[in-house]
Structure formats: structure tokens, C-alpha cells
């Protein structure tokens, strides 16, 4: 959710806005390929839940291909189209979902990783942000 991280990865965007995905929840159950004792974010179907985040309008649709290597797509995550809710109305957007072979229960994200999600604070509701601050993390 960190706009600065998006820029550092070479993605050019001309709009960032708050968006959410209904009937999904945020999990930290995607095993890190570089450190199997920790996790990265994932989403999963959960009726009545909602995932909040940031939707970026890329300056060119082909910009998404710059993101795939950072997400390990298509091996670690698949890139799928979901309809997000936003103040601008429904948006069709690419969302990365962890591949089942990479899932492990009872993992925790590293503190530095969670900080990237928390950097999206301007785009998150107060309760959602506070819930993210309560995620138990590994310090390394």
C-alpha cells in the first residue's frame, strides 16, 4: 500500500485512491520464499469481511508487468481481476493472490513488511488501520 514503494519499483501511476474488496479478508499466510519462517499478505474469501487498500491507476496498463517480478507472479502469486469499491465507484483492478502451494498457517510478517502496509494510512479507515497496527510481527 506504500506509494513510495510503488515508485521505487519503477511503477508510474497518475492516481492513488482508497479502495476495498467486499467478502474478502487480509491474511498473513503466504510463506516467504526467501525466509520460510515469515509471511507475506494474502486475501481469502470471507463473507461479510472487507479488505481495504490502495488502488493505483497506472500510467500505462503494461506497467503491471513491472510488478509481477516483485510479487513472484505467476509462481508465488497469481494476478487476478477483482471489482473493488471506491469513492469513484466500482473499479476493475489487478489483485495478487497467493498460490495455494505457498500457504502455511501460523506465520507472521516481518515488522518492516507490515510498515509498508501501514504506510497506506491515508487510504485506510481508522478501524482498519488500527487493526493492522495490532498484527503480531517478527522483528527480523
N, C-alpha and C positions, 0 to 999 in steps of 0.2 A: 504494500500500500504506500510505500515511500516514494514520492515523486522524484526525489534526488537520486534514489537508486535506479529508477527508470532511466533518468538522463545519463547516469554513469554507465548504464548498459547500452547506451547508444540509441535508445528509442526516442523518436521525435514525436511529440504529441502537441495538439493545439487546444485540448480541453481535458480537464480532470474534474469529475463530479462524483458526489456521493451516490452510491447505488447499493441495492440489496437484492438478495435472491431468496424468495419465499420457499418454505418447506425444505430447507437445507440447513445444516449446522456445520460449524467450524470444528474440525478435529485436528489433533496433532498426532496422527497415527501413520504418517508416511515415513518409513525408515530412511534415514540419511544414508546415501550410498557412500559418502566419504567418512562417515562416523556412525556405524550401525547402532550405537547406544543412544543416539538422539534422533529427534524427529523434525519434520517439516510439516507445514499446513496441508490440509486436505479438506474436502467437503463431502458430506454424505446426506442422503435423503433422510429427512426428519420432519414429518407432518407437524405443522404449527410453529416450527422454528424459523429463524431468519438469519442469514449471513449478511453482514454489512461489509462494505469495502469501497474501493475507488474504481471508477470506470474511466479509462483513458481513451480519448479519440485520437488514434494515431494519424500522423500527417499523411501517411500513405498506407493502405491496407497491407502491403508487403512488409511493412515494419515488423509485423508479428513474427516473421521468420527469424528476426534477430533475438527474440525472446526464447524461442524453442531450446537453444543450447543451454541457456541458464536454468531452464526448468527440466532439462533432461528429456525433452519430448522427442520422439514418442516412446522411449523406453521406460522412463521413470514416471512420467505424467502423460496423459493424453490431453489433447486440446479439443474442447467440445464447445458447441454453441448453446448458450442458455439465454433466456429472456430475463433481463434484470429490470427492477423497478427503480426509477429515478425521478427527480423533480421535473425532468424534461419528458417524462412519460416512459413507456416500455422501450428497452434497448436490447437488440440482439448483440451479444458480446461473446468473445472467446473467453473460456474459463478453463484453467488447468485442473485436472482431477487425477489423483494418484492412481496408478495402475495397481490392481489387486495384489500382484506378486510382491509389491513393495510395502504392503501394510503390515504393521505389527502393533499389538496392543501395549498399553502401559509404557509408552515412550514419552519423553518430554523434550520440548525445544530448547535450544541454547538461548541464553539471555540476549545475545547480540541479534539473534534472528527475530525474537519477539519484538525487539526495539524497532526493527523495520516495519512491523505491523503497527506498532504504536505511533509511528511517525505519520500515520494516516489520520491522526486525531481530528483534524479539521473536517474530515469527511464522515466521521462516525458519530452516532448518537452518544450522549453521555453514559447511559447504562451499558451500551455495548463496549465502549472504551474502558469503563471501569471493570467490566467482566474480563477484558483482555489483560488488564493490569494484574489480575488475580491468577493468571495461568502460572502454574508452578514450572520453573525453568531450571536447566542445568547452567552452571556458571561458566562452562567452557564449551 
